[in-house]
Amino acid sequence: MAGRWKPPKEDRIDVEAVRREREFQRKLRDVLEYGGEDDFVGVLKNYQPNMTKEELRAAIMQFRVSVREKRGL
């Protein structure tokens, strides 16, 4: 039985991955606008559970800078 034609792997769209990325971006915008550091860590850990301590620390530092800029603190 002949296989069906599929577009090249780089041209395929994983609908679930796109949905997860959009959901993550929406939650991240909300946390930057209204949330705190604990909310940010929760969103980040749900999106990327295998994050190392160093990566998490760097992300938290960037979050703090972004919040100060956005909220004018």
Backbone torsions as a table, in degrees:
resi	resn	phi	psi	omega
1	MET	NA	129.0	-178.5
2	ALA	-75.0	139.7	178.2
3	GLY	-75.4	160.0	178.9
4	ARG	-83.8	150.8	178.7
5	TRP	-71.9	136.9	176.3
6	LYS	-127.5	145.9	175.8
7	PRO	-66.1	158.9	177.7
8	PRO	-54.9	150.5	-173.9
9	LYS	-55.3	-39.1	-178.7
10	GLU	-69.8	-17.6	178.8
11	ASP	-94.5	-8.5	-179.0
12	ARG	-75.7	149.2	179.4
13	ILE	-116.2	122.6	174.8
14	ASP	-90.4	104.0	-174.0
15	VAL	-60.3	-40.8	-179.5
16	GLU	-66.0	-39.7	178.4
17	ALA	-65.0	-39.5	178.0
18	VAL	-64.2	-42.4	178.7
19	ARG	-62.9	-44.7	179.2
20	ARG	-62.1	-41.4	179.8
21	GLU	-64.5	-43.5	177.8
22	ARG	-62.9	-42.2	179.0
23	GLU	-62.9	-42.8	177.9
24	PHE	-61.7	-45.5	-179.7
25	GLN	-63.2	-39.4	178.4
26	ARG	-64.7	-46.4	179.5
27	LYS	-63.6	-39.5	179.8
28	LEU	-63.7	-42.4	176.6
29	ARG	-60.6	-43.4	179.8
30	ASP	-63.2	-42.4	-179.9
31	VAL	-66.1	-41.1	178.6
32	LEU	-63.3	-33.8	-178.2
33	GLU	-80.3	-44.9	-169.4
34	TYR	-124.2	-20.1	-169.9
35	GLY	-92.0	-177.9	179.1
36	GLY	-115.7	-174.4	-177.2
37	GLU	-63.3	-39.3	179.0
38	ASP	-63.4	-40.0	177.4
39	ASP	-62.6	-42.8	180.0
40	PHE	-61.5	-46.2	-179.6
41	VAL	-62.9	-40.0	178.3
42	GLY	-61.6	-45.4	178.9
43	VAL	-63.5	-44.4	-178.0
44	LEU	-65.3	-42.7	-179.4
45	LYS	-67.8	-33.5	176.2
46	ASN	-67.6	-35.9	-177.6
47	TYR	-79.3	-39.7	-175.6
48	GLN	-133.6	79.4	-172.6
49	PRO	-67.5	-21.8	-177.2
50	ASN	-94.8	24.1	-177.8
51	MET	-69.8	136.2	178.6
52	THR	-77.7	166.2	179.5
53	LYS	-60.8	-40.3	-178.4
54	GLU	-66.9	-42.1	177.9
55	GLU	-64.3	-41.5	179.2
56	LEU	-64.8	-43.4	178.8
57	ARG	-60.9	-44.1	179.1
58	ALA	-64.1	-39.8	179.2
59	ALA	-65.9	-39.7	178.4
60	ILE	-64.9	-41.4	178.1
61	MET	-62.6	-41.6	177.8
62	GLN	-65.8	-37.8	176.8
63	PHE	-60.4	-45.2	-179.2
64	ARG	-61.0	-42.8	178.7
65	VAL	-63.6	-45.0	-179.3
66	SER	-63.1	-40.1	179.6
67	VAL	-65.8	-42.5	178.6
68	ARG	-61.3	-42.8	179.8
69	GLU	-66.3	-47.1	-174.7
70	LYS	-69.4	-42.4	-176.1
71	ARG	-92.9	-5.7	177.6
72	GLY	70.1	36.3	-179.4
73	LEU	-90.9	NA	NA
